[in-house]
Amino acid sequence: MNDTVLAAEQGRFGAIEPDHGHAGTPSLPQVHRSIAVPRGDSRSDNARRVLAFAGPGYMVAVGYMDPGNWATSIAGGSQFGYSLLAVIFASNLMAMLFQAAAVRLGLASGRDLAQACRAQFSPRINLVLWFFCEIAIVACNLAEVLGMAIGLNLLFGLPLVAGVCITVVDVMLILALQSRGFRCLESVVIALVAVIGLCFAAQLVWLQPPVAAVLRGLLPGMEIVANPQMLYLAVGIVGATVMPHNLYLHSSIVQTRRHDTTPQGTRQAIRLATLDSTVALGLALFVNAAILVVAAGAFNRPGQAPVTELSDAYHLLSPLLGVGIASAVFGVALLASGLSSSVTGTLAGQIVMEGFLQIRLSPALRALLTRCIAIVPAVVATAWYGSTGASALLVFSQVVLSLQLPFAIVPLLLFTTRRKTLGELAFGPRMSAVLWGCAALVVSLNLWMLQRLLTA
């Protein structure tokens, strides 16, 4: 979306007035400000306050370690060793900045990104933004469906088509958990994230990668730019890391905390929610880096053909690492990744539809609609091409996500870097410059990747 056009649209409306659920119906109204935040100045009160804000960051973090990320990281590690670790590190740092902006928008304005767009832009602009966001959410669901289907196939021998169809059930289970309260849903997601982290920690222990080589991979090298194939994979890693739907999701679910809405209380809430987000995305960084390190250590060997399929990685891990359960651990992590990512896709879809169109469907109906749309291409691809088609579709879903990215980042930064929208709570000039620089880099790289794919 052109910055000039959006800025002109934004100028027609003026500042975003804070709305903490009183001036209008918030997104996810059943959980809005439902979690109490302790008050007081003692050490125990401060500790309990930090814990009260822990949760939304982990729900966002699962989007940064979904099956789409696995495909690019495994391909990068198996072909180029540890060289692309610097790209994973940099892209996760940029993701932390963008999620911090989403936190600031949600807590400072009392609106999520979709609601802020509706308040600031014309109906025509909002319709375009909503359309592209819905496409991105379907693409995200597609990655989750395929990841879970591949995981079920690898662990239990279930046919891919059957696995794709079973993924409808997991959404209903998640919604049943949501009815027990948002804290319950957060706890399940945190547990799944912990399972993924522990699985890859075990893989690293078994692999015992050379520390010096891993540290060298964290330093960016000119070979990334000089090698077109390596540059292509690097851009793919960036595109798979920064997820547009997470910006809508995060700006909404941070509002589940019932914090003090005074200026001081809001500033404190922003700090604590940003801390939660940064710690959670640090775990996502570990998982993404671990995937690439495991692929580099296990598959980047003389005489070993590059591994690009998740199923090939699964079957090769145990023999190469010499640990019988290594492949099973890999499959469990993949299954947990797809299941936990289903939460973000379901909630993001509800937030976007309510925010842009003010259409309120039941969570079950909304989840079923989005999941069924994603299942159709997944069934066709897996039935016709098998695991190869599933992997190709995984990569394609990341391309679709990258196409939508500018339509989420540009409005978010327009709202959070200008004082006429957030007043004193807007980012300062230095941080604004950093954010816009990161946005320009991410958007340019994603558009470059898209252009390469369309002209290939």
Secondary structure as GFF3:
##gff-version 3
##sequence-region A 1 456
A	DSSP	alpha_helix	3	11	.	.	.	ID=ss1
A	DSSP	beta_strand	35	36	.	.	.	ID=ss2
A	DSSP	alpha_helix	43	53	.	.	.	ID=ss3
A	DSSP	alpha_helix	56	61	.	.	.	ID=ss4
A	DSSP	three_ten_helix	62	65	.	.	.	ID=ss5
A	DSSP	alpha_helix	67	80	.	.	.	ID=ss6
A	DSSP	alpha_helix	85	109	.	.	.	ID=ss7
A	DSSP	alpha_helix	113	120	.	.	.	ID=ss8
A	DSSP	alpha_helix	123	156	.	.	.	ID=ss9
A	DSSP	alpha_helix	160	178	.	.	.	ID=ss10
A	DSSP	alpha_helix	182	207	.	.	.	ID=ss11
A	DSSP	alpha_helix	211	217	.	.	.	ID=ss12
A	DSSP	alpha_helix	223	226	.	.	.	ID=ss13
A	DSSP	alpha_helix	228	241	.	.	.	ID=ss14
A	DSSP	alpha_helix	244	253	.	.	.	ID=ss15
A	DSSP	three_ten_helix	254	256	.	.	.	ID=ss16
A	DSSP	beta_strand	257	258	.	.	.	ID=ss17
A	DSSP	alpha_helix	263	299	.	.	.	ID=ss18
A	DSSP	alpha_helix	310	321	.	.	.	ID=ss19
A	DSSP	alpha_helix	326	357	.	.	.	ID=ss20
A	DSSP	alpha_helix	363	385	.	.	.	ID=ss21
A	DSSP	alpha_helix	387	416	.	.	.	ID=ss22
A	DSSP	alpha_helix	419	422	.	.	.	ID=ss23
A	DSSP	three_ten_helix	423	425	.	.	.	ID=ss24
A	DSSP	alpha_helix	429	455	.	.	.	ID=ss25
###
